[in-house]
Amino acid sequence: MDKYSSKELMEIEHKYGAHNYHPLEVVISRAKGVWVWDPEGKRYLDCLAAYSAVNQGHCHPKIIKALKDQADILTLTSRAFYNDKWPIFAEKLAKLTGKDMILPMNTGAEAVETAIKVMRKWGYEKKGVRKNKAEIIVMENNFHGRTSTIVGFSTDPVANTNYGPFAPGFKIVPFNNVKAVEKAVCPDTVGIMVEPIQGEAGVVVPDDGYLRGLREICDKNNMLLTFDEIQTGLCRTGKLFAFMHEGVEPDVIIMGKALGGGVFPVSGIAANRDIMDVFTPGTHGSTFGGNPLACACAIAALDVLIDENLAYNAETLGAYFRKQLIDMNSEKIEIIRGKGLLNAVVLKKEAGKARKYTTALKEKGILAKETHDWIIRFAPPLVIKREELDWAIERIREVFA
Ligand SMILES: *Cc1c(COP(=O)(O)O)cnc(C)c1O
């Protein structure tokens, strides 16, 4: 095959690929752990980790081995038959989440759709809400994916302009406001769906007690509490799931991203039997959901998170990272926030656009991505070492000086 330069590849993509993204001007052609390389051989430290889908680091040898081994044996059966990997993955994930059962899908948005379906079906069949009147409470500035139903309850005009008409049945309230949720509850409310920390909104961490307040509303009104842990889950914030910081137990957990170890799209929901059993044969499904190749990768991906104690690494290095950023005392920075290794730098208005800084960081060998025009997220793979983080901090300091 011909070898293309970064410039050529970007031109080809621009010509033939739809323009639904605005990537930083860097082409990645190889990666290992926290490092990635462009075709010219320049090395960068990945501080995005594919939006937290490569928590285990790029091309983790155990996950790649699982992929290769399984690829030679069996890749896809469909759920028309049993296979020998899905049961093992289901048991492992159920035990880790503390829930009875798992429903497997592929992408995050599909898992969110699955959660919406289970909440509604539970509402009609177990709670007894009026036919086709089920309501789910969601938050302002949410990000739950890109299907037409999901963008229909996004409050970001960039995500939903000209994609209507949208599905009804969602009530949007301000994030981090228990009272607003309480006021939105009606007899047809089946539950609340929320990110424990809003990732795409710019790593917005709610006040202590917020998730507990939501739990109390759900208990009082017979509603399901659903946490979208697609970005915050699987050790990213310093615990296996972000809700564990508050010790609040959700009814439905939505997972994706790092569940496939950055190798394969794997997503799913976890819930107890009394909720999950509203799904009966034929009422929901996915051709690729639970496929043996995906399950083999996911089993290895979960093993790596636990065996390498990545929650602890995220917690300790995350706290260290935030302290280093704060100690920079940069006049350009409004606030630094986050949990574990999910962090964001919010720029002051007068500091200019975030893109200017992510471009400068890229020149110094650090890949981070802006979210909105004034926020930069720093979320490296959780396998990062203290020395590598120090290397990054040195360069971040230069850019914000
Ligand atoms: C990324 C993300 C999704 C969507 O996942 P896809 O795999 O892109 O469909 C949903 N919710 C949250 C919180 C996310 O970060």
The ligand as an SDF file (V2000), in Angstrom:
LIG
                    3D

 15 15  0  0  0  0  0  0  0  0999 V2000
  -20.0950    8.9960   24.3270 C   0  0  0  0  0  0  0  0  0  0  0  0
  -21.3410    9.0540   25.1530 C   0  0  0  0  0  0  0  0  0  0  0  0
  -22.5550    8.5180   24.6810 C   0  0  0  0  0  0  0  0  0  0  0  0
  -22.7230    7.9530   23.2940 C   0  0  0  0  0  0  0  0  0  0  0  0
  -21.9050    6.8840   23.0130 O   0  0  0  0  0  0  0  0  0  0  0  0
  -21.6520    6.4560   21.4620 P   0  0  0  0  0  0  0  0  0  0  0  0
  -20.8550    5.2010   21.5610 O   0  0  0  0  0  0  0  0  0  0  0  0
  -20.9160    7.5810   20.8150 O   0  0  0  0  0  0  0  0  0  0  0  0
  -22.9890    6.2460   20.8500 O   0  0  0  0  0  0  0  0  0  0  0  0
  -23.6500    8.5580   25.5420 C   0  0  0  0  0  0  0  0  0  0  0  0
  -23.5650    9.0810   26.7690 N   0  0  0  0  0  0  0  0  0  0  0  0
  -22.4190    9.6110   27.2470 C   0  0  0  0  0  0  0  0  0  0  0  0
  -22.3830   10.1710   28.6290 C   0  0  0  0  0  0  0  0  0  0  0  0
  -21.2840    9.6390   26.4570 C   0  0  0  0  0  0  0  0  0  0  0  0
  -20.1510   10.2030   26.9180 O   0  0  0  0  0  0  0  0  0  0  0  0
  1  2  1  0
  2  3  1  0
  2 14  2  0
  3  4  1  0
  3 10  2  0
  4  5  1  0
  5  6  1  0
  6  7  2  0
  6  8  1  0
  6  9  1  0
 10 11  1  0
 11 12  2  0
 12 13  1  0
 12 14  1  0
 14 15  1  0
M  END
$$$$
